[in-house]
Amino acid sequence: PGERADATHALARAYLYSDLTQEDRLAAEAAMTVLLDDPSPLVRKALAEALAGSDMAPRSVVLSLVQDQPDIAETIAGRSPLLGDAELVDLAAGGSEKIQCAIAARAPLSRTVAAALAEVGGAAACLTLIENFDAQFDAEEVARIAERHGHLAAVREELLGRDDLPVETRQALVAKLSDT
């Protein structure tokens, strides 16, 4: 599996960065499609690592990898520029907390995706979202995170440390602290 993973990584890098003919590109894409069914997660992880950051990756392969095991999907969910807001919202709604955290750490992160994470994300994902300076969100999302996870010290402290925290949310967090 290790040798197959190395070969897979090399194939994907060649697809992305070599000057291939159209015929060779199609053959490489077909080979990567076949590799999606490799029984070893090492091979699929190598494919995900090689393709994750590129907007030149085959979209069908990327969409398959984001539906793979959590550690493979996490790589794609956190870095692939081929995933649009709608796909990221769907992943956040149905994904594990690791995938939610990977999405929350994306740079940049749109307000649409941030709002979805604030609404359905686990505590770790919301904490990652708050810490992401490249995420776009406003008072509504902050208030929702405070409402859902303000009872947790790490989330509460991160929110209270924000200069742009609305007064109402600050008061709600102090009330949660008092209750806790």
C-alpha positions as CSV (number, residue, x, y, z in Angstrom):
1,P,0.0,0.0,0.0
2,G,2.9,2.4,0.7
3,E,4.3,2.0,-2.7
4,R,0.8,2.4,-4.3
5,A,0.3,5.5,-2.3
6,D,3.6,7.0,-3.5
7,A,2.8,6.2,-7.1
8,T,-0.7,7.7,-6.6
9,H,0.7,10.9,-5.2
10,A,3.2,11.1,-8.2
11,L,0.4,10.5,-10.7
12,A,-1.8,13.2,-9.2
13,R,1.1,15.7,-9.1
14,A,2.0,14.9,-12.7
15,Y,-1.7,15.5,-13.6
16,L,-1.6,18.9,-11.9
17,Y,1.8,20.2,-12.8
18,S,3.2,18.4,-15.9
19,D,2.6,19.5,-19.5
20,L,0.5,16.5,-20.5
21,T,-1.3,16.0,-23.8
22,Q,-5.1,15.8,-23.6
23,E,-5.0,12.1,-24.1
24,D,-2.5,11.7,-21.2
25,R,-4.7,13.9,-19.0
26,L,-7.7,11.8,-19.7
27,A,-5.8,8.6,-19.0
28,A,-4.4,10.0,-15.7
29,E,-7.9,11.1,-14.7
30,A,-9.3,7.6,-15.5
31,A,-6.5,6.1,-13.4
32,M,-7.3,8.4,-10.5
33,T,-11.0,7.4,-10.8
34,V,-10.0,3.7,-10.5
35,L,-7.7,4.5,-7.5
36,L,-10.8,5.8,-5.6
37,D,-11.7,2.1,-5.2
38,D,-8.3,1.1,-3.8
39,P,-8.8,-0.9,-0.6
40,S,-6.0,0.9,1.2
41,P,-6.9,4.3,2.8
42,L,-3.2,5.2,2.4
43,V,-3.7,5.4,-1.4
44,R,-6.9,7.4,-1.2
45,K,-5.3,9.7,1.4
46,A,-2.2,10.3,-0.9
47,L,-4.6,11.2,-3.7
48,A,-6.5,13.6,-1.5
49,E,-3.3,15.2,-0.2
50,A,-2.0,15.8,-3.8
51,L,-5.3,17.2,-5.1
52,A,-6.8,19.1,-2.2
53,G,-5.3,22.5,-2.8
54,S,-5.7,22.6,-6.6
55,D,-8.4,24.1,-8.7
56,M,-7.1,22.0,-11.6
57,A,-8.0,18.7,-9.9
58,P,-10.7,16.6,-11.5
59,R,-13.9,17.6,-9.8
60,S,-15.4,14.1,-9.9
61,V,-12.4,12.7,-8.1
62,V,-12.6,15.5,-5.5
63,L,-16.3,15.0,-4.9
64,S,-15.7,11.2,-4.4
65,L,-12.8,11.8,-2.0
66,V,-14.9,14.2,0.2
67,Q,-17.3,11.3,0.7
68,D,-14.6,8.9,1.8
69,Q,-13.4,8.1,5.3
70,P,-13.3,11.1,7.7
71,D,-9.5,11.7,7.6
72,I,-9.6,11.6,3.8
73,A,-12.7,13.7,3.5
74,E,-11.2,16.2,6.0
75,T,-8.3,16.9,3.8
76,I,-10.5,17.8,0.8
77,A,-13.2,19.6,2.9
78,G,-10.5,21.8,4.5
79,R,-8.6,22.8,1.4
80,S,-10.3,22.2,-2.0
81,P,-11.2,25.3,-3.9
82,L,-13.5,23.2,-6.0
83,L,-16.1,22.9,-3.2
84,G,-18.7,25.6,-3.3
85,D,-20.7,27.1,-0.5
86,A,-23.6,24.8,-1.0
87,E,-21.4,21.7,-0.9
88,L,-19.6,23.0,2.2
89,V,-22.9,23.7,3.9
90,D,-24.1,20.1,3.1
91,L,-20.8,18.7,4.4
92,A,-21.1,20.7,7.6
93,A,-24.6,19.6,8.2
94,G,-23.9,15.9,7.7
95,G,-20.3,15.6,8.5
96,S,-18.3,14.6,11.6
97,E,-16.9,17.2,13.9
98,K,-13.5,16.8,12.3
99,I,-14.9,17.6,8.9
100,Q,-16.8,20.6,10.4
101,C,-13.5,21.8,12.0
102,A,-11.7,21.5,8.7
103,I,-14.4,23.6,7.0
104,A,-14.4,26.1,9.8
105,A,-10.6,26.6,9.4
106,R,-10.8,27.3,5.7
107,A,-9.5,30.6,4.5
108,P,-11.4,32.4,3.3
109,L,-14.8,31.2,4.7
110,S,-18.0,32.8,3.4
111,R,-20.7,34.1,5.7
112,T,-23.1,31.4,4.3
113,V,-20.9,28.6,5.4
114,A,-20.0,30.3,8.7
115,A,-23.8,30.7,9.4
116,A,-24.3,27.0,8.7
117,L,-21.5,26.1,11.1
118,A,-22.9,28.4,13.8
119,E,-26.2,26.7,13.5
120,V,-25.2,23.0,13.3
121,G,-21.5,22.8,14.1
122,G,-20.2,21.1,17.2
123,A,-18.4,23.0,19.9
124,A,-15.0,22.4,18.5
125,A,-16.1,23.5,15.0
126,C,-17.6,26.7,16.4
127,L,-14.5,27.4,18.4
128,T,-12.4,26.9,15.2
129,L,-14.8,29.3,13.4
130,I,-14.4,32.0,16.1
131,E,-10.6,31.7,15.9
132,N,-10.6,31.9,12.1
133,F,-9.7,35.5,11.2
134,D,-10.5,34.7,7.5
135,A,-14.1,33.7,8.3
136,Q,-16.9,36.2,7.5
137,F,-19.7,36.3,10.1
138,D,-21.6,38.9,12.0
139,A,-23.4,39.4,15.3
140,E,-26.2,36.8,14.4
141,E,-23.7,34.0,14.1
142,V,-21.8,35.0,17.2
143,A,-25.1,35.1,19.2
144,R,-26.0,31.7,17.9
145,I,-22.7,30.2,18.9
146,A,-23.0,31.8,22.3
147,E,-26.5,30.4,22.7
148,R,-25.5,26.9,21.7
149,H,-22.0,26.6,23.2
150,G,-21.6,29.5,25.6
151,H,-21.7,27.2,28.6
152,L,-18.3,25.8,27.5
153,A,-15.4,27.7,29.0
154,A,-13.2,27.7,25.9
155,V,-16.0,29.0,23.6
156,R,-17.1,31.5,26.2
157,E,-13.5,32.9,26.7
158,E,-12.9,33.2,23.0
159,L,-16.1,35.0,22.5
160,L,-15.6,37.3,25.4
161,G,-12.1,38.2,24.1
162,R,-13.6,39.6,20.9
163,D,-13.7,43.4,20.5
164,D,-16.7,43.2,18.3
165,L,-18.9,41.2,20.6
166,P,-22.4,42.8,20.8
167,V,-23.5,43.9,24.3
168,E,-26.5,41.5,24.3
169,T,-24.3,38.5,23.6
170,R,-21.7,39.6,26.2
171,Q,-24.5,39.8,28.8
172,A,-25.9,36.4,27.7
173,L,-22.4,34.9,28.1
174,V,-22.0,36.4,31.6
175,A,-25.4,34.9,32.5
176,K,-24.3,31.5,31.2
177,L,-21.1,31.9,33.3
178,S,-23.2,32.7,36.3
179,D,-25.4,29.6,35.7
180,T,-22.4,27.4,35.2
